[in-house]
Amino acid sequence: MGAQRLVTAALFVLAATVCTAQKQRQASVRDAWSAQEISILASMRLKVAGEQLVDASNAYERRADAATLGRALFNDTRLSKNGQVACASCHAGDKQFQDGRPLGQGVGTGARRTMPVMGAAHSPFLFWDGRKDSLWSQALGPLEDAAEHGGNRVRFVKLLQAQYKEQYQKVFGTLALPDSMPDDASPIGNTAERATWSSIHERSRDDVNRVFANMGKAMAAYQRQIRYGESRFDQYAQATIIGDGRAQEVFSSQEVRGLRLFMTKGQCVTCHNGPLLTDHAFHNTGVPPIDPARPDRGRADGLKKLMQDEFNCLGRYSDAKPEQCGELQFLSATDPGQLGAFRTPSLRNVAARPPYMHAGQFSTLEEVAQHYANSPVSAIGHSELAYLGDKHADRLPIRLSAADVQDLVRFLATLTGPIHQPQ
């Protein structure tokens, strides 16, 4: 019994000590947050992002020699129809790895905004409409797009053989195309290129496709090394978690108000959550189309393209086993909720890369915040946002005053940090 009393007394002392420590912690913070709010803040720190997803469809993504080749290809303007456009033209290192334009500008003008590449390896689907399911497949699409690089895969593979053969063979093995291979051919090119592609022997077409796929895998090995760095928000979140009131001073009172709005009545955290401040999903939020007569169908069309893509995870040029392509196998191309839906972009560094939305519809973050407060009806499909008079099962209307908008924008500026890229 004596020993039991000693244990009981020790537990009482421990509980009292913990309680005192908790009170001291609460007293030491400048900005008080609930336990649930602190848990959310903890989940939004960049440090909890962990390792990037391993892409089973790319067996070369972690090889340094593949990344070296990929970097060279990423910056080579010869990989375009006019010899003036490289991947780095739209994904410029000094412009947050995007171009600052409402619509991408390659050999022509695209239909959507250029997305930055930082953190892309964390996402299961790429582009605004999710039409690609890997970083390497994503790298291939612009090369043959008429408005971006405007080239064709046979010409690209021939250039690779002429300029990068030694580097390529160190990573992927033998590169040898038949001397009789035509200069311009592609299954998705112009009429002449498609006809020429059809005339090439099936085995030769397969050889070209494999080298072309490997070009994408090399560029993916380089792009996955481009990462976001921690911002003032990360410092504030960490200070709040450990109860360091002095360290919380990294935020002004207005930035704290903006963060509270972000997590509460602004409803931003509903989609912009996790360490990259994105749920990696697709949402219709009623963003006005550039051409009201022809609204962009977004994810609805992107799903169809993904399913038909010969370079997807289940394709013959993927290094993955079918069971490793779960995301692709359980998608439905007929989901009506995907009509007019677009990928949730990361809000990391968002203040440094206007304009905003999938076609640069808004010039400022103030306009973005006001759009969500207005909650307009979508021009196509059904917006997920609630508006006055709408009976919405999951959301309430977003109501932001002019002061709220300014507070929210000030907070969003705290999400900007450095970009880490290979030297």
C-alpha positions in Angstrom: 0.0 0.0 0.0 2.9 2.3 0.8 4.3 1.9 -2.7 0.9 2.5 -4.2 0.6 5.8 -2.3 4.0 6.8 -3.5 3.0 6.1 -7.1 -0.3 8.0 -6.7 1.6 10.9 -5.2 4.1 10.9 -8.1 1.3 10.9 -10.7 -0.4 13.8 -8.9 2.9 15.8 -9.0 3.4 14.9 -12.7 -0.1 16.0 -13.6 0.3 19.3 -11.7 3.6 19.9 -13.4 2.0 19.3 -16.9 -0.9 21.5 -16.0 1.4 24.3 -14.9 3.5 23.9 -18.1 0.4 24.2 -20.2 -0.7 27.3 -18.4 2.8 28.8 -18.8 2.8 27.9 -22.5 -0.6 29.6 -23.0 0.6 32.7 -21.0 3.7 32.9 -23.2 2.0 33.0 -26.6 1.1 36.3 -28.2 -1.6 34.9 -30.4 -3.8 32.2 -28.9 -5.2 29.4 -31.1 -7.4 26.4 -30.3 -5.9 22.9 -30.2 -7.8 22.1 -33.5 -6.4 25.2 -35.2 -2.9 24.4 -34.0 -3.2 20.9 -35.5 -4.2 22.5 -38.8 -1.3 24.9 -38.7 1.1 22.0 -38.0 -0.2 20.1 -41.1 0.4 23.2 -43.3 4.1 23.5 -42.5 6.4 22.8 -45.5 8.6 20.6 -43.3 5.9 17.9 -43.0 5.6 17.5 -46.8 8.1 14.6 -46.5 9.8 13.0 -49.4 8.3 13.5 -52.8 6.2 10.7 -54.2 8.1 7.9 -55.8 7.0 7.8 -59.4 6.9 4.1 -60.2 6.4 4.9 -63.9 9.9 6.6 -64.0 12.8 4.3 -63.0 15.3 7.1 -63.7 13.9 10.0 -61.7 16.5 9.9 -58.9 19.5 9.5 -61.1 21.9 12.5 -61.2 23.0 11.8 -64.7 19.4 11.7 -65.9 18.8 15.1 -64.1 21.8 16.6 -65.8 20.5 15.5 -69.2 17.1 16.7 -68.3 18.3 20.1 -67.3 20.0 20.5 -70.7 16.9 19.5 -72.5 14.8 21.8 -70.4 16.8 24.8 -71.5 17.4 23.9 -75.2 15.5 26.2 -77.5 16.3 23.8 -80.4 13.4 21.7 -79.1 10.9 23.9 -80.8 9.6 24.5 -84.3 11.2 28.0 -84.5 14.3 27.3 -82.5 13.4 30.0 -80.0 11.3 28.2 -77.3 12.6 26.0 -74.5 10.7 24.7 -71.5 12.5 27.4 -69.6 10.9 30.1 -71.8 7.6 29.6 -70.0 9.1 28.1 -66.8 11.7 30.7 -66.1 13.9 30.3 -63.0 13.8 34.1 -62.4 10.0 34.2 -62.6 9.0 31.5 -60.2 9.4 28.9 -62.9 6.4 30.4 -64.8 6.1 33.3 -67.2 3.9 35.9 -65.6 1.5 36.0 -68.5 -2.3 35.4 -68.5 -1.8 32.8 -71.2 1.3 30.8 -72.0 3.3 32.1 -74.9 5.4 29.6 -77.0 5.5 29.6 -80.8 1.9 30.7 -80.4 -0.5 31.7 -77.7 -1.9 29.0 -75.4 -5.4 28.7 -73.9 -4.3 28.6 -70.3 -2.0 30.1 -67.7 1.5 28.5 -67.2 1.7 26.6 -63.9 5.0 26.6 -61.9 6.9 23.4 -61.6 7.9 23.7 -57.9 6.5 20.8 -56.0 4.9 19.2 -59.1 6.4 15.8 -58.2 4.0 15.8 -55.1 0.9 15.9 -57.4 -0.7 12.8 -58.8 -2.1 14.8 -61.8 -0.5 17.7 -63.8 -1.8 20.7 -65.8 -4.9 22.7 -65.0 -7.1 19.9 -66.3 -5.0 16.9 -65.0 -4.5 15.4 -68.4 -1.1 13.9 -67.4 -0.4 11.6 -64.5 3.4 11.9 -64.2 6.0 14.6 -64.3 7.7 12.9 -67.2 4.6 12.5 -69.3 3.7 16.2 -68.5 7.1 17.2 -70.0 6.3 15.6 -73.3 2.9 17.3 -74.0 4.2 20.9 -74.7 6.9 19.6 -77.1 4.3 18.6 -79.7 1.6 21.2 -78.8 1.1 23.6 -81.7 1.0 26.7 -79.5 3.9 25.7 -77.2 7.0 24.1 -78.8 5.2 23.2 -82.0 7.5 20.3 -82.9 7.2 16.6 -83.6 8.7 13.6 -81.9 10.8 12.2 -84.7 12.6 15.6 -85.2 13.1 15.8 -81.4 14.5 12.3 -81.2 16.8 13.0 -84.1 18.1 16.2 -82.4 18.7 14.2 -79.3 20.7 11.6 -81.2 22.8 14.4 -82.9 23.4 16.5 -79.8 23.0 14.3 -76.7 23.7 10.8 -77.8 26.6 10.1 -75.3 24.7 11.6 -72.3 21.5 9.7 -73.3 23.3 6.3 -73.7 24.9 6.7 -70.2 21.4 6.8 -68.7 19.1 4.8 -71.0 21.3 2.6 -73.2 21.7 2.4 -76.9 20.3 5.1 -79.1 20.3 4.2 -82.8 17.6 5.3 -85.3 17.4 3.9 -88.8 19.1 6.1 -91.4 15.9 6.0 -93.4 13.8 7.6 -90.6 12.0 10.7 -92.0 12.7 14.1 -90.4 9.2 15.0 -89.4 6.6 12.6 -88.2 4.2 12.4 -85.3 0.8 10.7 -84.5 -0.5 14.1 -83.3 1.2 16.5 -85.7 -0.2 18.2 -88.8 -1.7 16.2 -91.6 1.6 15.5 -93.3 3.3 14.5 -90.1 0.5 12.1 -89.2 0.6 10.5 -92.7 4.4 10.1 -92.5 4.1 8.6 -89.0 1.6 6.0 -90.3 4.0 5.0 -93.0 6.8 4.2 -90.6 7.2 0.6 -89.5 5.5 -0.2 -86.2 8.8 -1.3 -84.6 10.5 2.0 -85.6 7.6 4.0 -84.2 8.0 2.1 -81.0 11.7 3.0 -80.9 10.9 6.6 -81.4 8.3 6.6 -78.7 10.6 5.0 -76.2 13.3 7.6 -76.8 10.8 10.4 -76.6 9.4 9.0 -73.3 13.0 8.8 -72.0 13.4 12.5 -72.8 10.5 13.2 -70.6 11.9 11.0 -67.8 15.2 12.9 -67.9 13.4 16.3 -67.7 11.3 15.0 -64.8 14.5 13.9 -62.9 15.6 17.6 -63.2 12.3 19.2 -62.4 11.7 17.2 -59.3 14.7 18.9 -57.8 13.1 22.3 -58.0 11.4 22.9 -54.6 9.7 25.5 -52.5 11.7 26.8 -49.5 10.2 27.8 -46.1 8.4 31.1 -45.7 7.5 33.4 -42.9 4.3 31.4 -42.5 6.3 28.3 -41.7 8.2 30.3 -39.0 4.9 31.6 -37.5 3.3 28.1 -37.5 6.3 26.6 -35.8 6.3 29.4 -33.2 2.6 28.8 -32.5 3.1 25.1 -32.1 5.9 25.4 -29.6 4.2 28.3 -27.8 6.9 30.9 -28.5 5.2 34.2 -28.3 8.3 36.2 -29.2 8.8 34.2 -32.4 5.1 34.8 -33.3 6.1 38.4 -33.8 7.3 37.4 -37.3 3.6 38.1 -38.2 1.9 41.5 -37.9 -1.5 41.7 -36.3 -3.0 42.1 -39.8 -1.3 39.0 -41.1 -2.7 37.1 -38.1 -6.2 38.3 -38.9 -5.7 37.2 -42.5 -4.6 33.7 -41.4 -7.7 33.4 -39.2 -9.9 34.4 -42.1 -8.0 31.9 -44.3 -8.9 29.1 -41.8 -12.4 30.2 -40.9 -15.0 32.2 -42.8 -12.9 32.7 -45.9 -13.0 28.8 -46.2 -9.7 28.9 -48.1 -8.3 26.0 -46.2 -11.0 23.8 -47.5 -9.1 23.3 -50.7 -5.7 25.0 -49.9 -4.5 22.7 -47.2 -1.5 20.5 -46.4 2.2 21.6 -46.7 1.9 22.7 -50.3 -1.5 24.5 -49.6 -3.3 22.4 -52.2 -5.5 19.3 -52.0 -4.2 18.3 -55.4 -7.9 18.0 -56.5 -10.1 19.6 -59.1 -12.9 22.1 -58.3 -15.4 24.2 -60.2 -15.5 27.6 -58.4 -17.3 29.6 -61.0 -14.2 31.4 -62.5 -15.5 33.3 -65.5 -14.3 32.0 -68.9 -12.2 34.0 -71.3 -14.8 33.3 -74.0 -18.3 33.0 -72.6 -19.5 31.4 -75.8 -17.0 28.6 -75.5 -16.3 28.0 -71.8 -13.3 25.7 -70.9 -14.5 22.3 -69.9 -11.5 21.7 -67.7 -11.1 18.4 -66.0 -14.0 16.8 -67.9 -11.9 16.9 -71.1 -8.6 16.4 -69.2 -9.8 13.0 -67.9 -10.6 11.8 -71.4 -7.2 12.8 -72.7 -5.5 11.1 -69.7 -7.3 7.8 -70.3 -6.3 7.8 -74.0 -2.7 8.9 -73.4 -0.1 6.4 -74.6 2.3 7.8 -72.1 0.2 7.4 -69.0 1.0 5.1 -66.0 -0.6 2.1 -67.7 1.0 2.7 -71.1 3.8 0.5 -72.5 6.4 3.3 -71.9 5.7 3.4 -68.2 8.1 1.6 -65.8 5.2 0.9 -63.4 3.3 -2.3 -62.8 -0.4 -2.1 -63.4 -1.1 -2.4 -59.6 1.1 0.7 -59.1 -1.3 2.8 -61.1 -4.2 2.9 -58.7 -5.0 6.6 -59.2 -5.5 6.0 -62.9 -7.5 2.8 -62.6 -10.2 4.2 -60.4 -10.9 7.4 -62.3 -14.3 8.0 -64.0 -14.3 10.0 -67.3 -18.0 10.5 -66.9 -18.1 12.2 -63.5 -20.4 15.3 -64.0 -18.7 17.1 -61.1 -15.6 17.5 -63.2 -17.2 19.7 -65.8 -15.6 23.2 -65.5 -13.3 22.0 -62.7 -9.6 22.9 -62.5 -6.7 21.8 -60.4 -6.2 23.5 -57.1 -2.9 25.4 -57.4 -0.4 25.6 -54.6 -0.5 28.9 -52.7 3.1 28.8 -51.9 4.8 31.9 -53.3 1.4 33.0 -54.8 1.9 36.7 -54.2 5.0 36.6 -56.4 3.3 35.2 -59.5 0.3 37.1 -60.8 -2.0 36.9 -62.7 -4.3 34.2 -61.3 -6.7 31.4 -62.2 -6.4 29.0 -65.1 -6.4 31.7 -67.8 -5.1 34.6 -65.8 -8.6 36.0 -65.4 -7.6 38.0 -62.3 -4.7 40.4 -62.1 -4.5 40.7 -58.3 -5.1 38.7 -55.2 -7.7 41.2 -54.1 -9.7 40.3 -57.2 -9.3 36.6 -56.4 -10.6 37.1 -52.8 -13.5 39.2 -54.1 -14.4 36.5 -56.6 -14.9 34.0 -53.8 -16.8 36.5 -51.8 -19.1 37.1 -54.8 -19.5 33.4 -55.5 -20.9 33.8 -59.0 -22.8 31.0 -60.8 -20.5 29.0 -63.0 -20.8 29.4 -66.8 -20.4 25.7 -67.2 -21.1 22.8 -64.8 -22.0 23.7 -61.2 -19.9 25.8 -58.9 -19.0 24.3 -55.5 -19.3 27.7 -53.9 -22.4 28.6 -52.0 -24.3 31.8 -52.6 -27.2 33.6 -51.0 -30.4 31.7 -51.6 -28.6 28.5 -52.6 -29.2 25.4 -50.4 -25.7 24.0 -50.3 -25.0 20.8 -48.3 -21.3 21.4 -47.6 -20.6 25.1 -47.6 -21.9 28.5 -46.4 -21.7 31.6 -48.5 -18.3 33.4 -48.1 -18.8 36.9 -46.7 -15.7 39.1 -46.7 -15.6 42.8 -46.0 -13.2 45.2 -47.7 -11.0 45.0 -44.6 -11.2 41.2 -44.6 -10.0 41.1 -48.2 -7.0 43.3 -47.4 -6.1 41.2 -44.3 -6.4 38.0 -46.3 -4.1 39.4 -49.1 -1.5 40.5 -46.5 -1.5 36.9 -45.1 -1.1 35.4 -48.5 2.1 37.4 -49.0 3.6 35.6 -46.0 3.6 32.3 -48.0 6.4 33.5 -50.2 9.8 31.8 -49.6 12.9 31.0 -51.6 13.0 28.5 -54.4 15.6 25.7 -54.2 16.9 24.5 -57.5 20.0 22.5 -58.5 23.1 24.6 -59.1 
